[in-house]
Amino acid sequence: MRKVAFYTLGCKLNYSETSTISRMFESKGYQKVEFTDTPDIFIINTCSVTENADKKCKKVVKEARKISPDAYITIIGCYAQLKPKEIATIPGVDAVLGAAEKFRLVELLDGFVREPETKVLASEVENATTFHTAFSMHDRTRTFLKVQDGCNYHCTFCTIPLARGKSRSDSIENIVAEANKIADTDVREVVLTGVNIGDFGIQDGRRKERFAELVKALDQVEGIDRLRISSIEPNLLTNEIIEFVSQSKRFVPHFHVPLQSGSNKILRKMRRRYLRELYVDRVDKIKQLMPDCCIGVDVIVGFPGETEADFLETYEFLNKLDISYLHVFTYSERVNTPAAEMDEVVPDKERQRRSKMLRILSDKKRRHFYEKQAGKTATVLFEDDVADGMMHGFTENYVRVSAKYDPVLINELKTVKLTTIDTKGHMLADEFVPEEIETMHGRAVAIS
């Protein structure tokens, strides 16, 4: 039995796809092993959102070759689609597969026999038209269920449409069937993921269904305790979706909504499909219906043409918004994107300074959000994440909670009283509610 190991760089969508590909290998008789367990085959799933991800790919290849000098090394993922010839020159790489080929790698690389020349199987991204349903199974607590792939938006900074192709989805019927498979496992929470999940519903180039319809259908799946929506564009986060989540049996009060800039001037240069006024409206709508809802924000600093005044406009905009945390990205030039050709380049040192300012703001926002939860009752899904005698988990509204370790609580939903914030910035929960109780979000949770 030949051994295969996997390494994933980048987003949760990549993780869901790696997990699905690994199960394909196992169904063919391969043994999945750890990266360090001298595998016969390495599959490295890459990202190319930032230049740093490209460098990480090269480093992982180098480490793989050290661990198992005679192993077959295959590169898949966004970087593989964008720069297959460049990857083929990396010492130690045996094969590179593009977006249209990666789910057929067991078939295309039959035998995984090393050859003198690197095999490059990466057709044009226009050929990536098939949707491959995927979900991760790397831990029993939660899984990431892929519901959409590709993107029809063309933001000036982004390579994803070049790496993954046009927006496409499976049918609601098929995705619900996958969710039912997950419901038969120990997984308690499902996170919906994709490139642009709000654009769900395009099949064979035509829109046949809507994301709101998918949300409502998944809410009926028995055996899944929690459903969480990952990143969704503000112009696609409709009142219908927000209102449904606020009353849902399973969807939790947590949204991650990309902003990218608080300056309308920069949003236009980025070719985003909204202005800051719409973003304010979405946040207000969420907080009106779910005051304790967690709202995460993506923001890019140092975009070409972003002056100090533009950055401070973004900073003040975020500072005033009722949001919970930030994911801060320092702009990096990506080949073949319009932004890479723009003038008024922001110096790297200035980009780093602005990033640091927003990360500090994020810490303040998160702490303020956590402080508002103190004294309230919430439901925590405890994970197999134990350190220094404490176990950890997340509430429905994405507050990270620490509690005294108890092995019985792993992968269990428990209603707790939130108390104070510890020195690591986690919420403490040292009081377990011993009976059925209405949580802060109106959901009754039975305690065993």
Buried (B, 14 or more C-beta within 10 A) or exposed (E): EBBBBBBBBBBBBBBBBBBBBBBBBEEEEBBBBEBEEBBBBBBBBBBBBBEEBBEBBBEBBEBBBEBBEEBBBBBBBBBBBBBBEBBBEBEBBBBBBBBBBBBBBBEBBEEBEEEEEBBBBBBEBEEBBEBBBBBBBBEBBBBBBBBBBBBEBEBBBBBBBBBBBBBBBBBBEEBBEBBEEBBEEEBBBBBBBBBBBBBBBBBEEEEEBBBBBBBBBBBEBEEBBBBBBBBBBBBBBBEBBBEBBBEBEBBBBBBBBBBBBBBBBBBEBBBBEBBBEBBBEBBEBBBEBBEBBBBBBBBBBBBBBBEEEBBBBBBEBBEEBBBBBBBBBBBBBBEEBBBBEBEEBBEEEBBEEBBEBBBEBBEEBBEEBBEBBBEBBBBBBBBEBBEEEBBBBBBBBBBBBBBEBEEEBBBBBBBBBBBEBEEEEBBBBEEBBEEEBEBBBEBEBEBE
